[in-house]
Amino acid sequence: MAKIFIGKYEGSIYPEGKGYTGALWLGYRPNGKPNRPKRKGRTKDEVKDKLKKLVNELESGIKSPENYTVADAVHDWLSKGLKGRDPKTITTNRILAETHVIPLIGKAKLKDLRADDVDEWLDGLTDKLSTRSLRGVHAILKRSIRQAQARDMVIRNVAELVTTPKGKAGRPSKALTLHQATAVLEKAESSRLHAYVVISLMTGIRTEEARALRWDHVVAWVEDATGWRPVTDVGFDHEKFALYVWRSVRAHGDTKTEKSRRTLELPKRAAEALRKHHTRQAAQKLRAGKAWQNNNLVFCSPTGTPLDAANVRRAFRLITKKAGIGEKWTPRELRHSFVSIMSDSGVPIENIADLCGHSSTAVTEEVYRHQLKPVITKGAEAINAVFGQSKSA
């Protein structure tokens, strides 16, 4: 039996069976029995390497389970790390994890995972996922390992040492021209989505804000009372109307940012669309009878339940198809169209940012750079005129 020292620990390596066994002397356990953890291997060097790893674990206070895999870490995070999150967020993370993380990198032992493994895994997804989705799957791995770290299952988080690559290019958002928007509004008149389309196009509210809009947040200006009052109290027999854009379908019902909370006066055509929609919804409520769920939502299903985003997308594609502009449009592009039409009409970007609920014009410029009309053209026009004349002369 050969005695060895690994750091401050005394140990021994000796032949056993068809290989070797190594043991460290760690004193006595609380019950009085010797504390001699063992490692086995085919050669002395293999056993010595395992004992060194054991010492590292002892000194770091972390003991990595031999068979704890990346899939185990992800499953643990899905079950424990998403408590209190929005159900939609939980579902999205679970789908991404079960589709792109667990099947592709889940078999690797967490203690053996290297940054190169993570790089190779992400690079293999660049032609399948968008950059946003790649960030999502990378975040799942990072958070799963971070939770394992907190539970002393692994020493370091190699996923945080890797930069998310760029994914495949997604379909760029587009905006309706004024002619197309007019055609869409016309064809939407026969749809249950008519008022939804009108409000989205003429106020620029987000789809998540439209689906969460309540009737007590549709208000009318009452001259002889206290100003803005809910139409549920005072009706539609007034001149001015507005929306309190204070809610969304996000977790806890909050808008995207604090600046997103805003009050928007309604154009006359939008107010008229809401008035007709309110009348139709009252008739719908009578038809539904006891099946009606009174959620006070402006836009809802035939039984009063919240609208499903996928159903809204399908209904909107039918409208754009009837309008002769094809089916490759989404409801969120009504907001892009609003920005484009405002910009083409000469509305300053500062006003557009306020209408959209952006924290600054920089956000508007970044998100809607393709929809904003270039406004600094006077200098170039003057130079072209001057030098164009000189060249002619």
Residue pairs with C-beta under 8 A, 6 or more apart in sequence:
1 12
1 13
1 14
2 12
2 13
2 14
2 44
3 10
3 11
3 12
4 10
4 11
4 12
4 13
4 22
4 48
4 51
5 11
6 24
6 48
6 51
6 52
6 55
7 55
7 59
9 24
9 25
9 26
9 55
9 58
10 24
10 25
11 22
11 23
11 24
11 25
11 51
12 22
12 23
12 25
13 20
13 21
13 22
13 44
13 47
13 48
13 51
14 20
14 21
14 22
15 21
16 40
18 42
19 40
19 41
19 42
19 43
19 47
20 40
20 41
20 42
20 43
20 44
20 46
20 47
21 38
21 39
21 40
21 47
22 38
22 39
22 40
22 41
22 47
22 48
22 50
22 51
23 36
23 37
23 38
23 39
24 36
24 37
24 51
24 54
24 55
25 34
25 35
25 36
26 35
26 36
26 37
26 58
27 34
27 35
28 34
28 35
29 35
37 54
39 47
39 50
39 51
39 54
40 47
40 50
41 47
41 49
41 50
56 155
57 63
57 64
60 155
61 152
62 152
62 153
62 154
62 155
63 152
64 110
64 111
64 153
64 154
64 155
65 111
65 153
66 109
66 111
67 109
68 109
68 110
68 111
68 148
68 153
68 154
69 106
69 107
69 108
69 109
69 110
70 101
70 102
70 105
70 106
70 107
70 108
70 109
70 110
70 113
70 141
70 144
71 102
71 106
71 107
72 110
73 110
73 144
73 145
73 147
73 148
73 153
73 154
74 97
74 101
74 102
74 106
74 140
74 141
74 144
75 102
76 144
76 147
76 148
77 140
77 143
77 144
77 147
78 90
78 93
78 94
78 97
80 147
81 143
81 144
81 147
82 89
82 90
82 93
85 251
86 250
86 251
89 251
92 136
93 136
93 140
96 133
96 136
96 137
96 140
97 137
97 140
100 125
100 128
100 129
100 133
100 137
101 137
101 140
101 141
104 121
104 124
104 125
105 113
105 117
105 118
105 121
105 141
108 117
110 145
110 148
110 153
110 154
111 154
113 145
113 158
113 159
114 158
115 158
115 159
115 161
115 162
117 158
118 138
118 141
118 158
118 159
118 161
118 162
119 162
122 134
122 137
122 138
122 162
122 164
122 165
123 165
125 134
125 137
125 167
126 134
126 165
126 166
126 167
126 168
127 168
128 167
128 168
129 137
129 167
129 168
130 167
130 168
130 169
130 170
131 164
131 166
131 167
132 167
132 170
133 167
134 164
134 165
134 166
134 167
135 164
138 159
138 162
138 164
141 159
142 157
142 159
142 160
145 154
145 157
145 158
145 159
145 160
146 157
146 160
148 154
149 155
149 156
149 157
171 328
172 370
173 332
173 333
173 336
173 370
174 329
174 333
174 336
174 370
175 333
175 336
175 337
175 339
175 340
175 341
175 370
175 371
176 184
176 201
176 325
176 329
176 333
176 334
176 337
176 340
176 341
177 340
178 341
178 344
180 323
180 325
181 201
181 337
181 341
183 323
183 324
183 325
184 197
184 201
184 319
184 320
184 323
184 325
185 197
185 198
185 201
186 323
187 319
187 322
187 323
188 194
188 197
188 198
188 319
191 197
191 315
191 318
191 319
192 315
193 312
193 315
193 316
193 319
194 273
194 276
194 277
195 273
195 274
195 276
195 277
195 298
195 299
196 210
196 299
196 312
196 331
197 316
197 319
197 331
197 334
198 269
198 270
198 273
199 205
199 210
199 213
199 243
199 266
199 270
199 273
199 274
200 207
200 210
200 331
200 334
200 335
200 338
201 334
201 337
201 338
202 266
202 267
202 269
202 270
202 338
203 243
203 245
203 264
203 266
203 267
203 270
203 338
203 355
204 335
204 338
204 339
204 342
204 355
204 356
205 213
205 243
205 245
205 264
205 335
206 248
206 256
206 260
206 332
206 335
206 357
207 309
207 312
207 331
207 332
207 334
207 335
208 248
208 249
208 250
208 256
209 245
209 247
209 248
209 255
209 260
210 298
210 299
210 331
211 248
211 249
211 297
211 299
211 306
211 307
211 309
211 312
212 247
212 248
212 249
212 253
212 297
212 306
213 243
213 245
213 247
213 297
213 298
213 299
214 247
214 295
214 296
214 297
214 298
215 230
215 231
215 232
215 278
215 296
215 297
215 298
216 230
216 232
216 296
217 230
217 243
217 244
217 245
217 246
217 247
218 230
218 231
218 232
218 241
218 242
218 243
218 244
218 274
218 298
219 228
219 229
219 230
219 231
219 241
219 242
219 243
219 244
220 228
220 229
220 230
220 231
220 234
220 235
220 236
220 238
220 240
220 241
221 227
221 228
221 229
221 238
221 239
221 240
221 241
221 242
222 228
222 229
222 234
222 238
225 234
228 242
228 263
231 241
231 274
231 278
232 296
236 271
236 274
236 275
236 278
240 265
240 266
241 265
241 266
241 270
241 271
241 274
242 263
242 264
242 265
242 266
243 263
243 264
243 266
244 263
245 255
245 260
245 261
245 262
245 263
245 264
245 357
246 255
246 261
247 253
247 254
247 255
248 254
248 255
248 256
248 260
249 306
250 256
255 261
255 357
256 357
257 357
257 359
259 357
259 358
259 359
260 357
261 357
262 354
262 355
262 357
264 355
266 274
274 298
277 298
281 300
284 302
285 292
285 304
287 302
288 302
288 303
288 304
291 303
292 303
292 304
293 303
293 304
293 305
294 304
295 304
295 305
295 306
297 304
297 306
297 307
299 307
300 306
300 307
301 307
301 308
312 331
313 330
313 331
316 329
316 330
316 331
317 327
317 329
318 327
320 326
320 327
320 329
321 327
335 356
336 368
336 371
337 371
338 355
338 356
339 352
339 356
339 364
339 368
339 371
339 372
340 368
340 371
340 372
340 373
342 351
342 352
342 355
343 349
343 352
343 371
343 372
343 373
344 373
349 361
349 364
349 365
349 372
349 375
350 361
352 364
352 368
352 372
353 360
353 361
353 363
353 364
356 364
356 368
358 364
358 367
364 372
365 372
